[in-house]
Structure formats: C-alpha cells, structure tokens
Amino acid sequence: MQRQNPRARAARKYKATTNSKHNLPVAANLLAQDFSTGAPNQKWVSDITYLWTDKGWLYLAVIIDPFSRLVVGWSIAERMTAQLVCEALQMAL
C-alpha cells in the first residue's frame, strides 16, 4: 500500500442532461417499436447522445434508416438545442 500510494477520488457532481418536466408538446410514437421495413427511406429513427471529447461534452443527433442501418443525417454541437436536431434532419433530407 505504501509503495502504490493509493488515493481516494471524490465523486463527480451529477449533471442533468435532460429536462423531462416541461409543457412542450411530445410527438406521438408512430412506429410503436416496429422498425421493420421492406425498402429504404420508409422509416427513419433518431436519437441524441452526448460524447466526451478533448474539448468537453458534445451532443450528437443521428438519424438512421432501419432498413439499411445507415446514418442518413447527423449533427454535433456543444448544446442540445432544436437546431441540433433540425440540422441532422436537413442533412437526411
């Protein structure tokens, strides 16, 4: 123990990344977990995640075609905003 000199590390502070308590409209789940398709571009699915980089946290919005499982649009930004998602959708279109 003396040779390795172990030290305690303080726990990181919790950082909220999502605000679920809002009065904004929520889109209906039209797919109802049915991701099967017979051809490309019949359905698109999306998600937002955050990534740690050398410059800090970045948010990534991705749109995927479940038929081919290819990314059809994406956007990355320092903040999770509507513009982040709109840019990913613009790329997909």
HELIX and SHEET records of a PDB file:
HELIX    1   1 ALA A   82  ALA A   92  1                                  11    
SHEET    1   A 3 VAL A  45  THR A  53  0                                        
SHEET    2   A 3 GLY A  56  ASP A  65 -1                                        
SHEET    3   A 3 LEU A  70  ALA A  77 -1                                        
END                                                                             
